[in-house]
Amino acid sequence: MPEPHATAPGTITPELVASFDEASTAELARRLDEDDYPTPFAGLQDWHVMRALAIHRPELARPYLHLVDQEPFDED
């Protein structure tokens, strides 16, 4: 039975961000690079986790910033 203050599945918490190390960050980056997800939402969730790592744990995400940087585009 979940605790009353438990977060919703997919919520990025400080505890989740703190749980990452070099190996788990590399695995996250591999999944993002391969972009082979069963749903678009699964890929988007991983992207949000990597973005949170880039903000809160930049030392882990630095080698993978190309996966979260969005290039500007021209709508014309």
PDB file with one MODEL, atoms N, CA, C and O in Angstrom:
MODEL        1
ATOM      1  N   MET A   1       0.840  -1.176   0.000  1.00  0.00           N
ATOM      2  CA  MET A   1       0.000   0.000   0.000  1.00  0.00           C
ATOM      3  C   MET A   1       0.886   1.240   0.000  1.00  0.00           C
ATOM      4  O   MET A   1       1.746   1.378   0.870  1.00  0.00           O
ATOM      5  N   PRO A   2       0.694   2.143  -0.956  1.00  0.00           N
ATOM      6  CA  PRO A   2       1.548   3.332  -1.023  1.00  0.00           C
ATOM      7  C   PRO A   2       1.318   4.253   0.159  1.00  0.00           C
ATOM      8  O   PRO A   2       0.227   4.308   0.726  1.00  0.00           O
ATOM      9  N   GLU A   3       2.361   4.968   0.514  1.00  0.00           N
ATOM     10  CA  GLU A   3       2.239   5.945   1.588  1.00  0.00           C
ATOM     11  C   GLU A   3       1.371   7.103   1.101  1.00  0.00           C
ATOM     12  O   GLU A   3       1.344   7.391  -0.096  1.00  0.00           O
ATOM     13  N   PRO A   4       0.658   7.771   2.016  1.00  0.00           N
ATOM     14  CA  PRO A   4      -0.236   8.861   1.600  1.00  0.00           C
ATOM     15  C   PRO A   4       0.492   9.997   0.898  1.00  0.00           C
ATOM     16  O   PRO A   4      -0.102  10.679   0.064  1.00  0.00           O
ATOM     17  N   HIS A   5       1.757  10.215   1.215  1.00  0.00           N
ATOM     18  CA  HIS A   5       2.482  11.313   0.584  1.00  0.00           C
ATOM     19  C   HIS A   5       3.329  10.848  -0.604  1.00  0.00           C
ATOM     20  O   HIS A   5       4.155  11.604  -1.116  1.00  0.00           O
ATOM     21  N   ALA A   6       3.122   9.606  -1.037  1.00  0.00           N
ATOM     22  CA  ALA A   6       3.898   9.085  -2.165  1.00  0.00           C
ATOM     23  C   ALA A   6       3.589   9.887  -3.424  1.00  0.00           C
ATOM     24  O   ALA A   6       2.472  10.369  -3.611  1.00  0.00           O
ATOM     25  N   THR A   7       4.589  10.020  -4.277  1.00  0.00           N
ATOM     26  CA  THR A   7       4.412  10.780  -5.507  1.00  0.00           C
ATOM     27  C   THR A   7       3.866   9.881  -6.609  1.00  0.00           C
ATOM     28  O   THR A   7       3.944   8.655  -6.528  1.00  0.00           O
ATOM     29  N   ALA A   8       3.326  10.497  -7.612  1.00  0.00           N
ATOM     30  CA  ALA A   8       2.779   9.761  -8.747  1.00  0.00           C
ATOM     31  C   ALA A   8       3.907   9.103  -9.533  1.00  0.00           C
ATOM     32  O   ALA A   8       5.028   9.611  -9.549  1.00  0.00           O
ATOM     33  N   PRO A   9       3.620   7.972 -10.189  1.00  0.00           N
ATOM     34  CA  PRO A   9       4.638   7.346 -11.024  1.00  0.00           C
ATOM     35  C   PRO A   9       5.139   8.336 -12.075  1.00  0.00           C
ATOM     36  O   PRO A   9       4.358   9.077 -12.671  1.00  0.00           O
ATOM     37  N   GLY A  10       6.433   8.334 -12.287  1.00  0.00           N
ATOM     38  CA  GLY A  10       7.008   9.234 -13.279  1.00  0.00           C
ATOM     39  C   GLY A  10       7.393  10.591 -12.733  1.00  0.00           C
ATOM     40  O   GLY A  10       7.978  11.400 -13.453  1.00  0.00           O
ATOM     41  N   THR A  11       7.078  10.858 -11.474  1.00  0.00           N
ATOM     42  CA  THR A  11       7.429  12.140 -10.875  1.00  0.00           C
ATOM     43  C   THR A  11       8.929  12.175 -10.598  1.00  0.00           C
ATOM     44  O   THR A  11       9.500  11.223 -10.066  1.00  0.00           O
ATOM     45  N   ILE A  12       9.545  13.273 -10.962  1.00  0.00           N
ATOM     46  CA  ILE A  12      10.977  13.427 -10.732  1.00  0.00           C
ATOM     47  C   ILE A  12      11.157  14.114  -9.383  1.00  0.00           C
ATOM     48  O   ILE A  12      10.804  15.280  -9.204  1.00  0.00           O
ATOM     49  N   THR A  13      11.707  13.369  -8.451  1.00  0.00           N
ATOM     50  CA  THR A  13      11.892  13.861  -7.093  1.00  0.00           C
ATOM     51  C   THR A  13      13.381  14.092  -6.828  1.00  0.00           C
ATOM     52  O   THR A  13      14.228  13.572  -7.553  1.00  0.00           O
ATOM     53  N   PRO A  14      13.700  14.863  -5.801  1.00  0.00           N
ATOM     54  CA  PRO A  14      15.113  15.012  -5.421  1.00  0.00           C
ATOM     55  C   PRO A  14      15.763  13.667  -5.106  1.00  0.00           C
ATOM     56  O   PRO A  14      16.948  13.463  -5.373  1.00  0.00           O
ATOM     57  N   GLU A  15      14.980  12.756  -4.536  1.00  0.00           N
ATOM     58  CA  GLU A  15      15.520  11.423  -4.226  1.00  0.00           C
ATOM     59  C   GLU A  15      15.868  10.659  -5.498  1.00  0.00           C
ATOM     60  O   GLU A  15      16.883   9.965  -5.553  1.00  0.00           O
ATOM     61  N   LEU A  16      15.025  10.788  -6.519  1.00  0.00           N
ATOM     62  CA  LEU A  16      15.311  10.123  -7.789  1.00  0.00           C
ATOM     63  C   LEU A  16      16.598  10.678  -8.386  1.00  0.00           C
ATOM     64  O   LEU A  16      17.471   9.916  -8.801  1.00  0.00           O
ATOM     65  N   VAL A  17      16.716  11.984  -8.430  1.00  0.00           N
ATOM     66  CA  VAL A  17      17.915  12.616  -8.998  1.00  0.00           C
ATOM     67  C   VAL A  17      19.152  12.205  -8.200  1.00  0.00           C
ATOM     68  O   VAL A  17      20.202  11.927  -8.781  1.00  0.00           O
ATOM     69  N   ALA A  18      19.031  12.166  -6.872  1.00  0.00           N
ATOM     70  CA  ALA A  18      20.168  11.803  -6.020  1.00  0.00           C
ATOM     71  C   ALA A  18      20.562  10.339  -6.184  1.00  0.00           C
ATOM     72  O   ALA A  18      21.705   9.977  -5.906  1.00  0.00           O
ATOM     73  N   SER A  19      19.640   9.497  -6.629  1.00  0.00           N
ATOM     74  CA  SER A  19      19.931   8.073  -6.762  1.00  0.00           C
ATOM     75  C   SER A  19      20.801   7.747  -7.980  1.00  0.00           C
ATOM     76  O   SER A  19      21.308   6.630  -8.089  1.00  0.00           O
ATOM     77  N   PHE A  20      20.980   8.691  -8.885  1.00  0.00           N
ATOM     78  CA  PHE A  20      21.758   8.428 -10.086  1.00  0.00           C
ATOM     79  C   PHE A  20      23.252   8.488  -9.794  1.00  0.00           C
ATOM     80  O   PHE A  20      23.723   9.299  -8.996  1.00  0.00           O
ATOM     81  N   ASP A  21      23.983   7.601 -10.470  1.00  0.00           N
ATOM     82  CA  ASP A  21      25.436   7.623 -10.447  1.00  0.00           C
ATOM     83  C   ASP A  21      25.909   7.579 -11.899  1.00  0.00           C
ATOM     84  O   ASP A  21      25.093   7.656 -12.817  1.00  0.00           O
ATOM     85  N   GLU A  22      27.203   7.458 -12.110  1.00  0.00           N
ATOM     86  CA  GLU A  22      27.716   7.468 -13.493  1.00  0.00           C
ATOM     87  C   GLU A  22      27.140   6.341 -14.328  1.00  0.00           C
ATOM     88  O   GLU A  22      26.793   6.550 -15.491  1.00  0.00           O
ATOM     89  N   ALA A  23      27.033   5.148 -13.756  1.00  0.00           N
ATOM     90  CA  ALA A  23      26.531   3.996 -14.516  1.00  0.00           C
ATOM     91  C   ALA A  23      25.061   4.155 -14.884  1.00  0.00           C
ATOM     92  O   ALA A  23      24.679   3.891 -16.024  1.00  0.00           O
ATOM     93  N   SER A  24      24.237   4.581 -13.940  1.00  0.00           N
ATOM     94  CA  SER A  24      22.807   4.734 -14.248  1.00  0.00           C
ATOM     95  C   SER A  24      22.567   5.897 -15.198  1.00  0.00           C
ATOM     96  O   SER A  24      21.639   5.853 -16.005  1.00  0.00           O
ATOM     97  N   THR A  25      23.386   6.933 -15.113  1.00  0.00           N
ATOM     98  CA  THR A  25      23.266   8.046 -16.054  1.00  0.00           C
ATOM     99  C   THR A  25      23.662   7.596 -17.453  1.00  0.00           C
ATOM    100  O   THR A  25      23.024   7.979 -18.434  1.00  0.00           O
ATOM    101  N   ALA A  26      24.706   6.788 -17.550  1.00  0.00           N
ATOM    102  CA  ALA A  26      25.128   6.260 -18.855  1.00  0.00           C
ATOM    103  C   ALA A  26      24.044   5.378 -19.459  1.00  0.00           C
ATOM    104  O   ALA A  26      23.820   5.412 -20.669  1.00  0.00           O
ATOM    105  N   GLU A  27      23.370   4.587 -18.625  1.00  0.00           N
ATOM    106  CA  GLU A  27      22.274   3.739 -19.111  1.00  0.00           C
ATOM    107  C   GLU A  27      21.109   4.592 -19.601  1.00  0.00           C
ATOM    108  O   GLU A  27      20.520   4.299 -20.641  1.00  0.00           O
ATOM    109  N   LEU A  28      20.775   5.638 -18.864  1.00  0.00           N
ATOM    110  CA  LEU A  28      19.728   6.566 -19.285  1.00  0.00           C
ATOM    111  C   LEU A  28      20.095   7.197 -20.623  1.00  0.00           C
ATOM    112  O   LEU A  28      19.251   7.296 -21.514  1.00  0.00           O
ATOM    113  N   ALA A  29      21.337   7.621 -20.767  1.00  0.00           N
ATOM    114  CA  ALA A  29      21.799   8.232 -22.016  1.00  0.00           C
ATOM    115  C   ALA A  29      21.740   7.239 -23.169  1.00  0.00           C
ATOM    116  O   ALA A  29      21.398   7.611 -24.291  1.00  0.00           O
ATOM    117  N   ARG A  30      22.070   5.975 -22.901  1.00  0.00           N
ATOM    118  CA  ARG A  30      22.019   4.955 -23.953  1.00  0.00           C
ATOM    119  C   ARG A  30      20.588   4.791 -24.462  1.00  0.00           C
ATOM    120  O   ARG A  30      20.352   4.714 -25.667  1.00  0.00           O
ATOM    121  N   ARG A  31      19.641   4.739 -23.531  1.00  0.00           N
ATOM    122  CA  ARG A  31      18.232   4.604 -23.946  1.00  0.00           C
ATOM    123  C   ARG A  31      17.791   5.801 -24.770  1.00  0.00           C
ATOM    124  O   ARG A  31      17.121   5.650 -25.792  1.00  0.00           O
ATOM    125  N   LEU A  32      18.173   6.997 -24.320  1.00  0.00           N
ATOM    126  CA  LEU A  32      17.798   8.198 -25.066  1.00  0.00           C
ATOM    127  C   LEU A  32      18.436   8.213 -26.448  1.00  0.00           C
ATOM    128  O   LEU A  32      17.795   8.596 -27.427  1.00  0.00           O
ATOM    129  N   ASP A  33      19.683   7.801 -26.528  1.00  0.00           N
ATOM    130  CA  ASP A  33      20.397   7.800 -27.807  1.00  0.00           C
ATOM    131  C   ASP A  33      19.786   6.792 -28.779  1.00  0.00           C
ATOM    132  O   ASP A  33      19.660   7.071 -29.971  1.00  0.00           O
ATOM    133  N   GLU A  34      19.408   5.623 -28.268  1.00  0.00           N
ATOM    134  CA  GLU A  34      18.811   4.602 -29.133  1.00  0.00           C
ATOM    135  C   GLU A  34      17.375   4.948 -29.507  1.00  0.00           C
ATOM    136  O   GLU A  34      16.888   4.525 -30.555  1.00  0.00           O
ATOM    137  N   ASP A  35      16.692   5.718 -28.652  1.00  0.00           N
ATOM    138  CA  ASP A  35      15.330   6.187 -28.918  1.00  0.00           C
ATOM    139  C   ASP A  35      14.406   5.056 -29.349  1.00  0.00           C
ATOM    140  O   ASP A  35      13.666   5.185 -30.324  1.00  0.00           O
ATOM    141  N   ASP A  36      14.453   3.948 -28.618  1.00  0.00           N
ATOM    142  CA  ASP A  36      13.621   2.794 -28.930  1.00  0.00           C
ATOM    143  C   ASP A  36      12.699   2.545 -27.736  1.00  0.00           C
ATOM    144  O   ASP A  36      12.954   1.669 -26.909  1.00  0.00           O
ATOM    145  N   TYR A  37      11.629   3.329 -27.664  1.00  0.00           N
ATOM    146  CA  TYR A  37      10.702   3.271 -26.538  1.00  0.00           C
ATOM    147  C   TYR A  37       9.367   2.712 -26.996  1.00  0.00           C
ATOM    148  O   TYR A  37       8.971   2.890 -28.148  1.00  0.00           O
ATOM    149  N   PRO A  38       8.671   2.032 -26.084  1.00  0.00           N
ATOM    150  CA  PRO A  38       7.366   1.484 -26.466  1.00  0.00           C
ATOM    151  C   PRO A  38       6.307   2.577 -26.698  1.00  0.00           C
ATOM    152  O   PRO A  38       5.369   2.388 -27.472  1.00  0.00           O
ATOM    153  N   THR A  39       6.474   3.720 -26.017  1.00  0.00           N
ATOM    154  CA  THR A  39       5.549   4.841 -26.204  1.00  0.00           C
ATOM    155  C   THR A  39       6.356   6.140 -26.229  1.00  0.00           C
ATOM    156  O   THR A  39       7.452   6.198 -25.670  1.00  0.00           O
ATOM    157  N   PRO A  40       5.829   7.168 -26.863  1.00  0.00           N
ATOM    158  CA  PRO A  40       6.520   8.460 -26.835  1.00  0.00           C
ATOM    159  C   PRO A  40       6.667   9.002 -25.412  1.00  0.00           C
ATOM    160  O   PRO A  40       7.622   9.715 -25.105  1.00  0.00           O
ATOM    161  N   PHE A  41       5.715   8.658 -24.554  1.00  0.00           N
ATOM    162  CA  PHE A  41       5.763   9.173 -23.191  1.00  0.00           C
ATOM    163  C   PHE A  41       6.918   8.581 -22.389  1.00  0.00           C
ATOM    164  O   PHE A  41       7.464   9.256 -21.517  1.00  0.00           O
ATOM    165  N   ALA A  42       7.299   7.345 -22.664  1.00  0.00           N
ATOM    166  CA  ALA A  42       8.438   6.728 -21.978  1.00  0.00           C
ATOM    167  C   ALA A  42       9.722   7.472 -22.337  1.00  0.00           C
ATOM    168  O   ALA A  42      10.547   7.744 -21.466  1.00  0.00           O
ATOM    169  N   GLY A  43       9.887   7.795 -23.601  1.00  0.00           N
ATOM    170  CA  GLY A  43      11.054   8.566 -24.023  1.00  0.00           C
ATOM    171  C   GLY A  43      11.056   9.962 -23.434  1.00  0.00           C
ATOM    172  O   GLY A  43      12.102  10.476 -23.038  1.00  0.00           O
ATOM    173  N   LEU A  44       9.896  10.568 -23.378  1.00  0.00           N
ATOM    174  CA  LEU A  44       9.783  11.910 -22.818  1.00  0.00           C
ATOM    175  C   LEU A  44      10.121  11.902 -21.328  1.00  0.00           C
ATOM    176  O   LEU A  44      10.759  12.831 -20.833  1.00  0.00           O
ATOM    177  N   GLN A  45       9.700  10.866 -20.615  1.00  0.00           N
ATOM    178  CA  GLN A  45      10.020  10.756 -19.192  1.00  0.00           C
ATOM    179  C   GLN A  45      11.536  10.664 -19.005  1.00  0.00           C
ATOM    180  O   GLN A  45      12.091  11.347 -18.144  1.00  0.00           O
ATOM    181  N   ASP A  46      12.206   9.834 -19.794  1.00  0.00           N
ATOM    182  CA  ASP A  46      13.663   9.735 -19.701  1.00  0.00           C
ATOM    183  C   ASP A  46      14.311  11.080 -20.020  1.00  0.00           C
ATOM    184  O   ASP A  46      15.278  11.474 -19.368  1.00  0.00           O
ATOM    185  N   TRP A  47      13.784  11.785 -21.018  1.00  0.00           N
ATOM    186  CA  TRP A  47      14.335  13.094 -21.373  1.00  0.00           C
ATOM    187  C   TRP A  47      14.218  14.061 -20.198  1.00  0.00           C
ATOM    188  O   TRP A  47      15.148  14.817 -19.918  1.00  0.00           O
ATOM    189  N   HIS A  48      13.081  14.036 -19.515  1.00  0.00           N
ATOM    190  CA  HIS A  48      12.890  14.912 -18.357  1.00  0.00           C
ATOM    191  C   HIS A  48      13.843  14.556 -17.217  1.00  0.00           C
ATOM    192  O   HIS A  48      14.339  15.439 -16.518  1.00  0.00           O
ATOM    193  N   VAL A  49      14.095  13.266 -17.033  1.00  0.00           N
ATOM    194  CA  VAL A  49      15.050  12.857 -15.999  1.00  0.00           C
ATOM    195  C   VAL A  49      16.444  13.360 -16.362  1.00  0.00           C
ATOM    196  O   VAL A  49      17.149  13.894 -15.507  1.00  0.00           O
ATOM    197  N   MET A  50      16.848  13.194 -17.621  1.00  0.00           N
ATOM    198  CA  MET A  50      18.177  13.669 -18.029  1.00  0.00           C
ATOM    199  C   MET A  50      18.266  15.189 -17.880  1.00  0.00           C
ATOM    200  O   MET A  50      19.304  15.713 -17.477  1.00  0.00           O
ATOM    201  N   ARG A  51      17.212  15.878 -18.196  1.00  0.00           N
ATOM    202  CA  ARG A  51      17.203  17.333 -18.044  1.00  0.00           C
ATOM    203  C   ARG A  51      17.340  17.723 -16.569  1.00  0.00           C
ATOM    204  O   ARG A  51      18.065  18.660 -16.235  1.00  0.00           O
ATOM    205  N   ALA A  52      16.644  17.003 -15.697  1.00  0.00           N
ATOM    206  CA  ALA A  52      16.771  17.259 -14.258  1.00  0.00           C
ATOM    207  C   ALA A  52      18.201  16.990 -13.790  1.00  0.00           C
ATOM    208  O   ALA A  52      18.732  17.728 -12.961  1.00  0.00           O
ATOM    209  N   LEU A  53      18.816  15.946 -14.314  1.00  0.00           N
ATOM    210  CA  LEU A  53      20.209  15.668 -13.969  1.00  0.00           C
ATOM    211  C   LEU A  53      21.117  16.791 -14.462  1.00  0.00           C
ATOM    212  O   LEU A  53      22.047  17.197 -13.764  1.00  0.00           O
ATOM    213  N   ALA A  54      20.847  17.285 -15.653  1.00  0.00           N
ATOM    214  CA  ALA A  54      21.670  18.376 -16.194  1.00  0.00           C
ATOM    215  C   ALA A  54      21.577  19.627 -15.318  1.00  0.00           C
ATOM    216  O   ALA A  54      22.546  20.376 -15.195  1.00  0.00           O
ATOM    217  N   ILE A  55      20.433  19.845 -14.724  1.00  0.00           N
ATOM    218  CA  ILE A  55      20.237  21.018 -13.870  1.00  0.00           C
ATOM    219  C   ILE A  55      20.809  20.790 -12.480  1.00  0.00           C
ATOM    220  O   ILE A  55      21.527  21.642 -11.955  1.00  0.00           O
ATOM    221  N   HIS A  56      20.496  19.644 -11.880  1.00  0.00           N
ATOM    222  CA  HIS A  56      20.813  19.411 -10.475  1.00  0.00           C
ATOM    223  C   HIS A  56      22.084  18.603 -10.236  1.00  0.00           C
ATOM    224  O   HIS A  56      22.662  18.667  -9.151  1.00  0.00           O
ATOM    225  N   ARG A  57      22.520  17.849 -11.229  1.00  0.00           N
ATOM    226  CA  ARG A  57      23.738  17.035 -11.104  1.00  0.00           C
ATOM    227  C   ARG A  57      24.558  17.175 -12.390  1.00  0.00           C
ATOM    228  O   ARG A  57      24.814  16.181 -13.070  1.00  0.00           O
ATOM    229  N   PRO A  58      24.967  18.388 -12.723  1.00  0.00           N
ATOM    230  CA  PRO A  58      25.626  18.616 -14.013  1.00  0.00           C
ATOM    231  C   PRO A  58      26.889  17.792 -14.218  1.00  0.00           C
ATOM    232  O   PRO A  58      27.262  17.502 -15.355  1.00  0.00           O
ATOM    233  N   GLU A  59      27.550  17.412 -13.131  1.00  0.00           N
ATOM    234  CA  GLU A  59      28.757  16.608 -13.268  1.00  0.00           C
ATOM    235  C   GLU A  59      28.452  15.235 -13.876  1.00  0.00           C
ATOM    236  O   GLU A  59      29.316  14.650 -14.530  1.00  0.00           O
ATOM    237  N   LEU A  60      27.249  14.719 -13.672  1.00  0.00           N
ATOM    238  CA  LEU A  60      26.857  13.434 -14.259  1.00  0.00           C
ATOM    239  C   LEU A  60      26.370  13.595 -15.694  1.00  0.00           C
ATOM    240  O   LEU A  60      26.640  12.745 -16.542  1.00  0.00           O
ATOM    241  N   ALA A  61      25.659  14.671 -15.965  1.00  0.00           N
ATOM    242  CA  ALA A  61      25.013  14.832 -17.267  1.00  0.00           C
ATOM    243  C   ALA A  61      25.890  15.498 -18.314  1.00  0.00           C
ATOM    244  O   ALA A  61      25.571  15.452 -19.502  1.00  0.00           O
ATOM    245  N   ARG A  62      26.981  16.112 -17.901  1.00  0.00           N
ATOM    246  CA  ARG A  62      27.811  16.883 -18.833  1.00  0.00           C
ATOM    247  C   ARG A  62      28.150  16.125 -20.122  1.00  0.00           C
ATOM    248  O   ARG A  62      28.036  16.710 -21.199  1.00  0.00           O
ATOM    249  N   PRO A  63      28.561  14.852 -20.066  1.00  0.00           N
ATOM    250  CA  PRO A  63      28.883  14.154 -21.319  1.00  0.00           C
ATOM    251  C   PRO A  63      27.689  13.909 -22.236  1.00  0.00           C
ATOM    252  O   PRO A  63      27.858  13.545 -23.400  1.00  0.00           O
ATOM    253  N   TYR A  64      26.486  14.110 -21.708  1.00  0.00           N
ATOM    254  CA  TYR A  64      25.287  13.767 -22.466  1.00  0.00           C
ATOM    255  C   TYR A  64      24.398  14.973 -22.764  1.00  0.00           C
ATOM    256  O   TYR A  64      23.237  14.811 -23.138  1.00  0.00           O
ATOM    257  N   LEU A  65      24.928  16.159 -22.604  1.00  0.00           N
ATOM    258  CA  LEU A  65      24.112  17.362 -22.812  1.00  0.00           C
ATOM    259  C   LEU A  65      23.517  17.430 -24.210  1.00  0.00           C
ATOM    260  O   LEU A  65      22.458  18.026 -24.407  1.00  0.00           O
ATOM    261  N   HIS A  66      24.185  16.828 -25.174  1.00  0.00           N
ATOM    262  CA  HIS A  66      23.642  16.840 -26.537  1.00  0.00           C
ATOM    263  C   HIS A  66      22.273  16.153 -26.611  1.00  0.00           C
ATOM    264  O   HIS A  66      21.515  16.381 -27.553  1.00  0.00           O
ATOM    265  N   LEU A  67      21.958  15.319 -25.626  1.00  0.00           N
ATOM    266  CA  LEU A  67      20.666  14.633 -25.617  1.00  0.00           C
ATOM    267  C   LEU A  67      19.531  15.502 -25.084  1.00  0.00           C
ATOM    268  O   LEU A  67      18.360  15.202 -25.318  1.00  0.00           O
ATOM    269  N   VAL A  68      19.868  16.579 -24.369  1.00  0.00           N
ATOM    270  CA  VAL A  68      18.819  17.442 -23.833  1.00  0.00           C
ATOM    271  C   VAL A  68      18.785  18.815 -24.482  1.00  0.00           C
ATOM    272  O   VAL A  68      17.773  19.512 -24.409  1.00  0.00           O
ATOM    273  N   ASP A  69      19.867  19.204 -25.108  1.00  0.00           N
ATOM    274  CA  ASP A  69      19.881  20.504 -25.787  1.00  0.00           C
ATOM    275  C   ASP A  69      18.946  20.458 -26.975  1.00  0.00           C
ATOM    276  O   ASP A  69      18.964  19.528 -27.781  1.00  0.00           O
ATOM    277  N   GLN A  70      18.130  21.491 -27.056  1.00  0.00           N
ATOM    278  CA  GLN A  70      17.254  21.603 -28.203  1.00  0.00           C
ATOM    279  C   GLN A  70      17.826  22.643 -29.137  1.00  0.00           C
ATOM    280  O   GLN A  70      18.103  23.774 -28.736  1.00  0.00           O
ATOM    281  N   GLU A  71      17.997  22.258 -30.366  1.00  0.00           N
ATOM    282  CA  GLU A  71      18.525  23.195 -31.342  1.00  0.00           C
ATOM    283  C   GLU A  71      17.426  24.132 -31.807  1.00  0.00           C
ATOM    284  O   GLU A  71      16.282  23.714 -31.990  1.00  0.00           O
ATOM    285  N   PRO A  72      17.768  25.394 -31.999  1.00  0.00           N
ATOM    286  CA  PRO A  72      16.749  26.314 -32.517  1.00  0.00           C
ATOM    287  C   PRO A  72      16.390  25.945 -33.962  1.00  0.00           C
ATOM    288  O   PRO A  72      17.218  25.430 -34.714  1.00  0.00           O
ATOM    289  N   PHE A  73      15.173  26.213 -34.316  1.00  0.00           N
ATOM    290  CA  PHE A  73      14.752  25.928 -35.692  1.00  0.00           C
ATOM    291  C   PHE A  73      13.960  27.108 -36.225  1.00  0.00           C
ATOM    292  O   PHE A  73      13.408  27.911 -35.473  1.00  0.00           O
ATOM    293  N   ASP A  74      13.922  27.183 -37.508  1.00  0.00           N
ATOM    294  CA  ASP A  74      13.228  28.257 -38.195  1.00  0.00           C
ATOM    295  C   ASP A  74      11.859  27.745 -38.632  1.00  0.00           C
ATOM    296  O   ASP A  74      11.763  26.760 -39.364  1.00  0.00           O
ATOM    297  N   GLU A  75      10.820  28.406 -38.187  1.00  0.00           N
ATOM    298  CA  GLU A  75       9.461  27.965 -38.517  1.00  0.00           C
ATOM    299  C   GLU A  75       9.002  28.448 -39.895  1.00  0.00           C
ATOM    300  O   GLU A  75       7.927  28.064 -40.353  1.00  0.00           O
ATOM    301  N   ASP A  76       9.786  29.267 -40.544  1.00  0.00           N
ATOM    302  CA  ASP A  76       9.386  29.769 -41.876  1.00  0.00           C
ATOM    303  C   ASP A  76       9.513  28.721 -42.946  1.00  0.00           C
ATOM    304  O   ASP A  76       9.216  28.989 -44.111  1.00  0.00           O
TER     305      ASP A  76
ENDMDL
END
